[in-house]
Amino acid sequence: MDLIIAEKKGVAEAIAEALGGFEKSTGYFESESSILTWASGHLLELKEPQEIDEKFKTWKLLDLPIKIDETWERRPKFYNVGNGLSKEEKERLENSQKVIDRQLGLIERFLKNKEIKKVIHAGDPDSEGQLLIDELIEYFSCKKPVMRVLINDNNTNKVREAFKKMEPNEKYQPLGKAAYARSLADMYLGVNGSRFFTLKANMNEGRVVVGRVKSPVLGLIVNRYLEIKNHVKSSYYILEKSVEVVKKSNAQEKEEYIRAIERYEKEFLDESRKKVALENLADEFARLNERVRLKLNLVPPKEILSDGKVVDKVLLEELDKEINGVQRLIVSKEIVKKEPPLPFNLIELQQHCNKKWSYESDRVMRVTQDLRDKYKAITYNRSDCQYLSLEHFKEAPEVMERVFKNLGIKVENMDYTKVSKCFNDDLVTAHHGIIPTNTTIDLKRLTEEERNIYEIVCKYYIVQFLGAMIMEKTLGEVRVVDSLILKGTSSKTLDYGYREFLDERDFEEEKEESSSLSSLYSGEYECEIIGGKILEKETAPKKQYTEATLLKDMTSISKYVKDIRLKEALKDKDKGKKGESGGIGTPATRSTVIKDLFRDKYVELKGKEIVPTELGLKVYEYIADEVKTANVTAEWWLIQREIEEGASVSKLVRKVEKDFLDIMSKDYEKLEYGERVKETIGACPKCQGDITESKKAYNCSCGFIFWKNEAISLKRFQELIKGKTISVKGLKSKAGKSYSAKIKLKANYEGFEIVEFLKS
């Protein structure tokens, strides 16, 4: 009997449907020849240092660096569900924990089942997907033969084809080892970096949290903030000339009119739309012999430019005098077709929802998770891909019929023969774009957020079968002499196409700039320059990040890397991933990184803008350059690539260890932010955070406070916060009388309560 382990439930369901003969049970499927189950993301994680050795509960420089390598132990993934969480968040984590515990137990049971003779690894076809199943097989000491099936499309035929091409898992294990090496390196840097810089900083308010992704993202925010703060406005100038043209009715215009009709006949597929466009064209032709006034701008000669702008007004004034009289205007036109936007991936969806409804990226991920798991309304929500397979194209009419019923709408002019650019098997990665499923959905059952996100996912799929937006671009050019050129452009929408269906706020487009230039046909005109003026402009700084623009920059952080070799390494990492160009983090983790920066009080919101706090500015300035740029990801990636080709995991671990020892060898002054950091004395019973000791109490950042009592020593307090009932002598009543009692923490964590009085 075979055991098939998929990475996620959706893939397991696709396998069951494709192979057939399976009966569903809680957490798995079973057929005569196979058991099919799934993980739920990573079911295992690396232990925290204090789980390896209790001495690491207290942060000490003498213990650094903590050696984290291939011998570091894993354990089942565990969520801390403290009282400091919202009810919704607590329920979500508790449900996730139940799924993790159940699936882990099933996988262990099946791997150890003697009837199972072979294991089929069906993790996602990427490094993380390879590691996710490999680590389970290793953790449970499974020695059975393992085959690898690579599924990057859940369509039935594609899944069947994948199972015909299985190969020994050993061939792909180096891919998983590269991901494992990165996880060890991340923990090494995070644990040792955070402890080292926090203790060296010697501060009290907050900690210096270091991370391969977190620190560079903080850097994006800090550097943008400082760039804006230090921006010095400067003036530059534009020369605008007024030009008058007579639209003459002659043979040339008539010929161009006929050619325009031919273009419109060719470009418009919809007869009713074509009719309107031709009527508008005829109306314009009827208005010939009109005088048309245009505004054209000078294209400045390169020799008078400074950083691409004219900063010397006098030079423009001299040129202005040379541009006058009767000139020749050349007009050219182009029909431009703007195709519908691609379906969403997670990053694009998060950006869109942040712009339109100010939804936080972490919130979008949770809502889409519910839409996928709870309602089966959308496909895999953490996708990094915007493309779909041709199988999706074949299924579209049936899916669309269901979607229209769900939304209660009717959409005219749907063309199911139109193969949009999103349908491309070659561009589908381990996942595909986020689209609606063929499932009945009652919108009344959805929350406002769920409904908004479901509807926009549906809309971006619907538009794949609607017409393109057709625009006419007009260019006008007056060449006074070779070095003096006046130019103007105008755009006119002939057919809004898919744009008629989408709300204006559903996308971010350049505004249509239409002028009287559009009313001229292609060709040459005699024109007269009748005046001009010099416009003074001011340079503007970049805008502060919003969550949407920060997410966007995280997909292309390589543009800020100066080292050419490392810049190219980052881009190479994302080779073949549309929408990613030297990014940092993953679609599934980026929102968590941003959320953590807020949690650590490194950044804050001002309106929709994300800006660094005083603590964030100081922390970023304080930590070493070696750990706060995207260079770290690039350097690690170069070694990960070697591991994928057979190098040892230890190569990356040794690299990180060596670099960190170099960092520790340097001198660091105290960070002037508050007092000395307090040592951790235990885990908070309320939120599982760190409790520190002050002069009069034991405190946690969540608000937990336990006032010191002479009768309760530090050791006895540490027993209390572990949930123990302790016996204490020398307690004093409000009247000042001494007594002994058994005590425990109150259920609301506000002091202690007496369990039983004891004889003194």
C-alpha positions in Angstrom: 0.0 0.0 0.0 1.2 3.5 -0.8 1.1 6.6 1.4 0.7 9.9 -0.5 1.5 13.1 1.5 0.4 16.3 -0.1 1.4 19.8 1.2 -2.1 21.0 1.6 -5.7 19.8 1.6 -6.6 21.3 -1.7 -3.8 19.4 -3.5 -4.9 16.2 -1.7 -8.5 16.7 -2.9 -7.2 17.2 -6.5 -5.2 14.0 -6.3 -8.2 12.1 -4.9 -10.3 13.3 -7.8 -7.7 12.7 -10.4 -6.7 9.1 -9.3 -10.3 8.1 -8.3 -11.5 5.4 -6.0 -10.9 7.3 -2.7 -13.2 7.5 0.2 -13.0 10.5 2.4 -12.2 10.3 6.2 -11.3 13.0 8.7 -7.9 14.2 7.7 -7.2 11.7 4.9 -8.6 9.7 1.9 -8.3 6.0 1.4 -8.5 3.7 -1.6 -7.8 0.0 -2.1 -4.1 0.7 -2.9 -3.3 4.0 -1.2 -3.8 6.3 1.8 -3.8 10.0 0.9 -3.2 12.7 3.5 -1.8 16.2 3.8 0.3 18.5 5.9 -1.0 22.0 6.7 2.1 24.1 6.0 5.1 23.3 8.1 3.9 20.9 10.9 7.4 21.0 12.5 9.6 23.9 13.5 13.0 24.5 15.1 13.0 24.6 18.9 13.6 27.8 20.7 16.9 28.1 22.6 15.3 27.9 26.0 13.7 24.6 25.0 17.2 23.2 24.3 18.7 24.5 27.5 16.9 26.4 30.3 19.9 28.7 30.8 19.0 30.4 27.5 15.8 31.9 29.2 18.1 34.6 30.5 19.9 36.6 27.8 23.6 36.8 28.5 26.5 37.9 26.3 28.6 35.1 27.6 26.3 32.5 26.0 26.7 34.0 22.6 26.8 32.9 19.9 24.4 30.1 20.5 25.5 27.3 18.2 22.6 26.5 15.8 23.4 23.9 13.2 22.1 20.6 11.7 22.0 19.0 15.2 19.4 21.6 16.3 16.2 19.8 17.2 12.8 20.2 15.7 9.4 19.8 17.4 5.7 19.9 16.4 4.6 23.4 15.5 2.9 25.1 18.5 1.0 28.3 18.8 1.0 30.3 22.0 -2.6 31.2 22.7 -2.5 33.7 25.5 -5.2 35.9 27.0 -3.7 39.0 25.3 -5.2 37.9 21.9 -8.6 38.9 20.5 -11.3 36.3 20.5 -11.2 36.0 16.8 -7.4 35.6 16.7 -7.5 33.1 19.6 -10.1 31.0 17.8 -8.1 31.0 14.6 -5.0 29.9 16.3 -6.8 27.2 18.3 -8.4 25.8 15.2 -5.0 25.9 13.4 -3.4 24.0 16.3 -6.1 21.3 16.1 -5.5 20.8 12.4 -1.7 20.6 13.0 -2.0 18.1 15.8 -4.5 16.0 13.9 -2.5 15.9 10.7 0.8 15.3 12.4 -0.7 12.4 14.4 -2.1 10.8 11.2 1.1 11.2 9.3 3.1 9.5 12.1 0.6 6.7 12.3 0.6 6.1 8.5 4.4 6.3 8.2 4.8 3.7 10.9 2.1 1.5 9.5 3.6 -1.8 8.3 1.1 -2.1 5.5 2.6 1.0 3.9 5.4 -0.1 1.6 6.1 3.1 -0.3 5.7 6.9 0.4 4.9 9.4 -2.4 6.1 12.9 -1.6 3.5 15.4 -3.1 4.8 18.6 -1.6 4.7 21.7 -3.8 7.4 21.7 -6.5 9.7 24.3 -4.8 12.4 24.2 -2.1 10.0 24.9 0.7 7.5 22.3 -0.5 10.4 19.7 -0.7 11.5 20.4 2.8 8.0 20.4 4.3 7.5 16.7 3.5 11.1 15.6 3.8 11.4 16.8 7.4 8.3 14.8 8.4 9.8 11.6 6.8 13.1 12.2 8.7 11.4 13.3 12.0 9.5 10.0 12.2 12.6 8.0 11.1 10.8 6.5 8.1 13.2 4.3 6.0 10.7 3.3 3.4 11.2 4.0 -0.3 10.1 7.5 -1.3 9.0 8.7 -4.7 8.5 12.3 -5.7 5.5 13.7 -7.7 5.7 17.3 -9.0 2.2 18.9 -9.1 2.0 22.6 -10.1 -1.5 22.5 -11.5 -4.5 21.0 -9.7 -6.4 20.3 -12.8 -7.3 16.6 -13.1 -5.4 15.8 -16.3 -2.3 17.6 -15.1 -2.3 15.6 -11.8 -2.7 12.3 -13.7 0.2 13.3 -16.0 2.4 14.1 -12.9 1.8 10.7 -11.3 3.0 9.1 -14.6 6.3 10.9 -14.3 7.3 10.1 -10.6 11.0 9.9 -9.8 13.0 8.8 -6.7 12.8 11.5 -4.0 16.6 11.5 -3.6 16.9 13.5 -6.8 15.1 16.4 -5.2 16.3 16.3 -1.6 19.1 18.9 -2.2 16.3 21.4 -3.0 14.8 20.8 0.5 18.2 20.9 2.1 18.7 24.4 0.7 15.5 25.5 2.3 16.5 23.8 5.6 19.9 25.6 5.5 18.1 28.9 5.1 15.8 28.2 8.0 18.8 27.4 10.3 20.6 30.5 9.1 17.5 32.6 9.8 17.2 31.3 13.3 21.0 31.7 13.9 20.8 35.4 12.8 17.5 36.1 14.6 18.4 34.5 17.9 22.0 35.6 18.2 21.6 39.0 16.5 18.6 40.0 18.6 20.2 39.0 21.9 23.6 40.4 21.0 22.5 43.9 19.9 19.8 44.1 22.6 22.4 43.4 25.4 25.0 45.7 23.7 22.5 48.5 23.3 21.8 48.3 27.1 18.3 49.9 26.7 15.1 49.4 28.5 12.2 50.3 26.2 11.9 47.5 23.7 14.5 45.2 22.2 16.7 45.2 19.2 15.1 42.6 17.0 17.2 41.4 14.1 16.1 39.4 11.1 17.2 38.7 7.6 14.0 40.0 6.1 12.7 42.2 9.0 15.8 44.4 9.2 16.0 45.3 5.5 12.3 46.1 5.4 12.7 48.4 8.4 15.6 49.9 6.3 13.2 50.6 3.4 10.9 52.5 5.7 13.7 54.4 7.6 15.5 55.4 4.5 12.4 56.6 2.7 11.4 58.6 5.8 14.9 60.2 6.1 15.0 60.9 2.3 11.7 62.8 2.6 12.6 64.6 5.8 15.9 65.8 4.3 14.5 66.7 0.9 15.4 70.2 -0.2 13.0 71.7 -2.7 14.5 73.1 -5.8 12.9 74.9 -8.8 13.0 73.8 -12.4 11.3 75.2 -15.5 9.2 74.2 -18.5 8.6 76.2 -21.6 5.0 75.9 -22.9 4.2 77.4 -26.3 0.7 78.1 -27.7 0.2 77.0 -31.4 -2.7 77.6 -33.7 -3.7 75.2 -36.5 -6.5 75.4 -39.1 -8.2 72.1 -39.7 -8.5 72.3 -43.5 -10.9 70.2 -45.5 -8.8 68.9 -48.3 -7.9 65.6 -50.0 -5.3 64.7 -47.4 -7.9 64.9 -44.5 -10.4 62.9 -46.5 -7.8 60.2 -47.2 -6.9 60.0 -43.5 -10.6 59.9 -42.6 -11.0 56.8 -44.8 -7.9 55.2 -43.3 -9.3 55.9 -39.8 -12.5 54.2 -40.8 -10.5 51.1 -41.9 -8.6 51.1 -38.6 -11.8 51.3 -36.6 -13.4 48.5 -38.7 -10.4 46.3 -37.9 -10.0 47.0 -34.2 -13.7 46.8 -33.1 -15.1 43.4 -32.9 -18.4 44.4 -31.3 -20.8 45.9 -33.9 -22.6 48.2 -31.6 -19.4 49.7 -30.2 -18.0 50.1 -33.7 -21.1 52.0 -34.8 -20.7 54.5 -32.0 -17.0 55.0 -32.7 -17.7 55.6 -36.4 -20.4 58.1 -35.7 -18.0 60.0 -33.4 -15.4 59.9 -36.2 -17.8 61.3 -38.8 -18.9 64.0 -36.4 -15.3 65.1 -36.0 -14.8 65.1 -39.8 -17.8 67.3 -40.2 -16.2 70.0 -38.1 -13.2 70.7 -40.4 -12.1 74.3 -41.1 -12.1 75.0 -37.4 -9.2 76.8 -35.8 -7.5 74.6 -33.2 -5.3 76.0 -30.4 -2.7 73.6 -28.9 -0.3 73.7 -26.1 3.1 72.1 -26.8 6.1 71.8 -24.6 9.7 72.3 -25.5 11.9 69.2 -25.5 15.0 70.8 -23.9 18.4 70.3 -25.5 20.6 67.9 -23.4 23.2 70.6 -22.9 21.0 72.7 -20.7 19.7 69.9 -18.6 20.7 69.2 -15.0 19.5 65.8 -13.7 17.0 65.7 -16.5 15.5 69.2 -15.7 16.1 72.8 -16.7 17.2 74.7 -13.6 18.4 77.9 -15.4 15.4 80.1 -16.3 17.5 82.5 -18.3 18.5 79.8 -20.8 14.8 79.0 -21.4 14.0 82.7 -21.9 16.7 82.9 -24.6 15.3 79.8 -26.4 11.8 81.2 -26.1 12.8 84.1 -28.3 14.0 81.8 -31.1 10.7 79.8 -31.3 8.1 81.9 -33.2 6.5 82.5 -36.5 4.9 80.0 -38.9 6.1 76.4 -38.5 5.2 72.9 -39.7 3.2 70.6 -37.3 3.5 66.8 -37.8 0.7 64.8 -36.4 0.8 61.0 -36.0 -1.7 58.6 -34.5 -1.7 55.1 -33.0 -4.4 52.8 -31.8 -3.5 51.2 -28.5 -5.3 48.2 -27.0 -5.1 47.9 -23.2 -5.8 44.3 -22.2 -7.6 43.4 -18.9 -5.3 43.2 -15.8 -4.2 39.7 -14.8 -5.9 37.7 -12.0 -4.5 38.4 -8.6 -1.7 36.7 -6.7 -1.5 37.3 -3.0 0.8 40.4 -3.1 -1.3 42.1 -5.9 -4.5 41.3 -3.9 -3.1 42.7 -0.7 -1.9 45.9 -2.5 -5.3 46.3 -4.1 -7.3 45.9 -0.9 -5.0 48.3 0.9 -5.5 51.0 -1.7 -9.2 50.5 -2.1 -10.4 49.7 1.5 -7.3 50.2 3.6 -7.2 46.5 4.6 -4.0 45.5 6.3 -2.1 42.8 4.4 -2.2 40.3 7.3 -6.0 40.8 7.4 -6.3 40.1 3.6 -4.4 36.9 4.1 -6.7 35.7 6.9 -9.9 36.6 5.0 -8.7 34.8 1.9 -7.8 31.8 4.0 -11.4 31.7 5.3 -12.7 32.1 1.8 -10.6 29.2 0.7 -11.0 26.8 3.7 -14.4 27.8 5.2 -16.4 28.5 2.1 -14.3 26.8 -0.7 -15.0 30.1 -2.6 -11.5 30.7 -4.1 -8.4 28.8 -5.1 -5.1 28.7 -3.2 -4.8 32.1 -1.6 -1.0 32.3 -0.9 0.0 32.1 -4.6 2.9 34.0 -6.0 1.6 33.6 -9.6 -1.0 35.5 -11.7 -1.2 33.0 -14.5 -3.6 30.2 -15.2 -3.5 26.9 -17.2 -5.4 26.2 -20.4 -7.4 23.7 -18.3 -8.8 26.7 -16.4 -9.7 28.3 -19.8 -11.7 25.2 -20.7 -13.6 25.2 -17.4 -14.3 28.9 -17.4 -17.8 29.0 -18.9 -19.1 26.6 -16.2 -17.3 28.5 -13.4 -18.5 31.9 -14.7 -22.1 30.7 -14.8 -21.8 29.8 -11.1 -20.0 33.1 -10.2 -22.8 35.1 -11.9 -25.4 33.3 -9.8 -23.4 33.9 -6.7 -23.0 37.6 -7.4 -26.5 38.0 -8.7 -25.4 39.7 -11.9 -25.5 39.3 -15.6 -22.5 40.4 -17.7 -23.0 41.1 -21.4 -20.4 40.5 -24.2 -18.5 37.7 -22.4 -16.3 36.0 -25.0 -15.3 32.5 -24.0 -13.3 32.0 -27.2 -10.9 34.8 -26.1 -7.7 33.3 -24.7 -6.5 36.1 -22.4 -2.8 36.5 -21.8 -3.3 35.0 -18.3 -3.9 31.6 -19.8 -0.3 30.3 -20.2 0.9 26.9 -19.1 4.5 28.0 -19.4 4.1 30.8 -16.8 2.2 28.8 -14.2 4.6 28.1 -11.3 4.1 25.9 -8.2 0.7 27.7 -7.9 -1.6 29.6 -10.2 -3.5 32.9 -10.0 -6.3 33.4 -7.4 -9.7 32.8 -9.0 -13.2 31.9 -7.9 -14.2 28.2 -7.7 -17.2 26.4 -9.1 -18.9 26.5 -5.7 -22.3 28.0 -4.7 -21.7 30.9 -2.3 -24.4 32.7 -0.3 -23.1 36.3 -0.1 -25.4 37.0 2.9 -23.3 34.5 4.9 -20.1 36.5 4.2 -18.8 39.4 6.3 -18.3 42.7 4.5 -14.6 42.1 4.1 -15.1 38.5 2.8 -17.7 39.8 0.4 -15.5 42.6 -0.9 -12.5 40.4 -1.4 -14.6 37.6 -3.0 -16.2 40.0 -5.4 -13.0 41.6 -6.5 -11.4 38.2 -7.1 -14.4 37.3 -9.2 -14.3 40.6 -11.1 -10.6 40.2 -12.1 -11.5 36.7 -13.5 -14.6 37.9 -15.3 -12.7 40.6 -17.2 -10.4 38.0 -18.8 -13.4 37.4 -21.2 -14.3 41.0 -21.9 -12.9 43.2 -24.6 -9.7 45.3 -24.4 -9.9 49.0 -23.7 -9.1 50.8 -27.1 -7.4 54.2 -27.1 -6.2 56.5 -29.8 -2.9 58.2 -29.0 -2.0 61.3 -30.9 1.4 62.9 -31.1 2.1 66.4 -32.3 5.6 67.6 -33.1 7.0 71.0 -34.3 10.7 70.8 -35.2 11.8 74.5 -35.2 15.4 73.5 -35.8 17.2 70.2 -35.1 17.8 71.1 -31.4 14.5 72.9 -30.8 11.5 70.6 -30.8 8.0 71.2 -29.4 5.9 68.2 -28.5 2.4 67.4 -27.3 0.4 64.3 -26.8 -3.3 63.5 -26.4 -5.2 60.3 -25.7 -8.8 59.5 -26.4 -10.8 56.4 -25.4 -12.6 54.9 -28.2 -14.0 51.9 -26.3 -13.8 51.3 -22.6 -14.1 47.5 -23.0 -13.5 45.8 -19.7 -13.3 49.1 -17.9 -17.0 49.5 -18.2 -17.4 46.5 -15.9 -14.7 47.4 -13.3 -15.2 50.2 -10.8 -12.9 53.1 -11.3 -11.4 52.4 -7.9 -10.6 48.8 -8.9 -7.4 49.8 -10.6 -4.8 52.5 -10.7 -4.5 54.0 -14.1 -2.8 57.0 -15.6 -5.4 59.7 -16.1 -6.5 60.2 -19.7 -5.0 63.4 -21.1 -7.2 64.5 -23.9 -6.7 67.8 -25.8 -7.8 69.3 -29.1 -4.7 67.6 -30.6 -6.9 64.5 -30.8 -9.2 66.2 -33.3 -6.4 66.5 -35.9 -5.8 63.7 -38.4 -2.4 62.3 -39.2 -0.3 64.4 -41.5 1.4 67.8 -41.8 -0.2 71.1 -40.9 0.9 74.7 -41.2 0.7 76.3 -37.7 1.5 79.6 -36.1 3.2 80.1 -32.8 1.1 82.7 -31.0 2.7 82.9 -27.6 4.3 81.1 -24.7 5.1 81.1 -21.1 7.7 79.6 -18.7 6.2 77.5 -15.9 8.1 77.2 -12.6 7.8 73.8 -10.9 9.3 72.4 -7.7 10.9 69.1 -7.2 8.8 66.8 -4.9 10.1 64.1 -2.6 9.0 60.5 -2.8 5.9 59.6 -0.9 6.0 57.8 2.5 5.3 54.1 2.2 1.7 52.8 2.6 1.3 49.1 3.2 0.5 48.6 -0.5 3.6 50.4 -1.8 5.8 48.7 0.8 4.6 45.3 -0.3 5.4 46.3 -3.9 9.0 47.4 -3.0 9.5 44.1 -1.1 9.1 42.3 -4.4 11.9 44.3 -6.0 14.3 45.3 -3.2 17.2 44.4 -5.5 16.9 47.9 -7.0 18.3 49.3 -3.8 21.3 47.0 -3.8 24.5 48.7 -5.0 26.7 45.6 -5.4 26.1 44.4 -9.0 26.9 40.7 -8.2 24.5 40.6 -5.3 21.8 42.6 -7.2 22.0 40.0 -10.0 21.9 37.1 -7.4 18.6 38.5 -6.0 17.1 38.8 -9.5 18.3 35.3 -10.3 16.5 34.0 -7.2 13.2 35.1 -8.7 14.0 34.0 -12.2 10.8 32.9 -13.9 8.5 34.4 -11.3 6.3 37.1 -12.8 5.8 40.1 -10.5 9.0 39.3 -8.5 12.3 40.9 -9.4 14.9 40.4 -6.7 12.4 40.4 -3.8 12.7 39.6 -0.1 10.5 37.4 1.9 7.6 35.4 0.4 4.0 36.2 -0.4 3.0 34.2 2.6 5.4 35.9 5.1 5.6 39.5 4.0 2.4 40.6 5.8 3.8 38.9 9.0 7.0 40.8 8.7 5.1 44.1 8.5 2.9 43.1 11.4 5.9 42.3 13.5 7.5 45.7 12.8 4.3 47.3 14.3 4.3 44.9 17.2 8.0 45.7 18.0 7.0 49.4 17.9 9.6 50.1 15.2 7.0 51.6 12.9 3.6 53.3 13.2 0.7 54.5 11.0 0.1 58.1 10.4 -3.1 58.1 8.3 -2.3 55.4 5.7 1.4 56.1 5.8 3.9 53.8 7.5 6.7 55.8 9.3 9.4 54.7 11.7 9.1 55.5 15.4 12.0 57.0 17.4 12.8 53.5 18.5 12.8 52.2 14.9 15.1 54.9 13.8 17.6 54.3 16.6 17.5 50.5 16.2 18.1 50.6 12.5 21.0 53.0 12.9 22.5 50.9 15.7 22.6 47.4 14.2 25.5 46.5 12.0 25.3 47.1 8.3 26.1 43.4 7.7 22.6 42.4 8.9 20.3 45.2 7.9 20.4 45.1 4.1 19.1 42.8 1.4 22.7 41.8 0.7 22.3 39.0 3.3 19.5 37.3 1.3 21.6 37.6 -1.9 24.7 36.1 -0.3 22.8 33.3 1.3 21.0 32.6 -2.0 24.3 32.0 -3.8 25.2 29.4 -1.2 21.7 27.9 -1.3 22.1 27.4 -5.0 25.4 25.4 -4.3 23.5 23.3 -1.8 20.8 22.5 -4.4 23.7 21.2 -6.5 25.0 19.0 -3.8 27.0 21.1 -1.3 26.5 20.5 2.4 23.9 22.4 4.6 26.8 23.3 6.9 28.3 25.5 4.2 25.7 28.2 4.8 25.7 27.6 8.6 29.4 28.1 8.7 29.2 31.3 6.6 26.5 32.8 8.9 28.6 31.8 12.0 31.8 33.3 10.7 30.0 36.6 9.7 28.4 36.9 13.1 31.7 36.3 15.0 33.1 39.2 12.9 30.1 41.4 13.9 30.6 40.5 17.6 34.3 41.4 17.5 33.5 45.1 16.7 32.9 47.9 19.3 29.4 49.2 19.9 28.4 52.1 22.1 25.3 52.0 24.2 22.1 52.9 22.4 20.7 56.1 24.0 17.2 54.9 24.4 15.9 54.4 28.0 17.7 52.5 30.7 19.4 49.2 30.8 17.4 46.2 29.5 16.0 44.0 32.1 16.8 40.3 32.1 13.9 37.9 31.4 12.8 36.0 34.5 10.0 33.9 33.1 7.2 33.5 30.6 4.1 35.7 31.1 1.1 33.5 32.0 -1.2 36.0 30.3 0.5 36.3 26.9 3.6 34.0 27.0 5.8 37.1 26.6 8.8 37.9 28.7 8.5 39.1 32.3 11.2 41.4 33.6 11.9 42.7 37.1 11.7 46.4 38.1 12.2 47.9 41.6 8.7 47.4 42.8 7.1 44.7 40.6 7.4 42.0 38.0 6.1 43.3 34.6 5.3 42.2 31.0 4.7 44.5 28.0 1.1 43.1 27.7 0.1 44.8 31.0 0.7 42.0 33.4 2.1 43.2 36.7 2.7 41.5 40.0 3.7 43.7 42.9 6.6 42.5 44.9 5.9 41.0 48.4 8.7 40.4 50.9 7.3 36.9 51.7 7.4 35.8 48.0 10.9 35.3 46.7 11.8 35.5 43.0 12.0 31.7 42.9 8.5 31.3 44.4 7.1 33.9 42.0 8.6 31.9 39.1 6.6 28.9 40.4 3.4 31.0 40.6 3.6 32.1 36.9 4.0 28.4 35.9 0.5 27.8 37.4 1.7 26.1 40.6 0.1 26.5 44.0 2.7 27.4 46.6 2.9 27.6 50.4 4.2 30.9 51.8 5.0 32.1 55.3 5.1 35.7 56.5 2.2 37.1 54.4 0.6 40.2 55.9 -3.0 41.2 56.0 -4.2 44.7 55.4 -4.2 45.1 59.2 -0.5 44.2 59.3 -0.9 40.7 60.9 1.3 37.9 59.6 -0.2 34.6 58.3 0.8 31.6 56.2 -1.2 30.2 53.3 -1.3 28.2 50.1 -1.7 30.7 47.2 -2.0 30.7 43.4 -2.3 33.4 40.7 -5.8 34.8 40.2 -7.6 33.7 37.1 -7.4 37.3 35.8 -3.7 37.4 36.7 -4.3 40.4 39.0 -2.3 39.3 42.0 -2.7 36.1 44.0 -5.6 34.4 45.8 -5.6 32.2 48.9 -6.3 28.6 48.3 -6.0 27.5 52.0 -4.8 29.1 55.2 -2.0 27.3 57.0 -1.2 27.1 60.7 1.8 29.4 61.5 
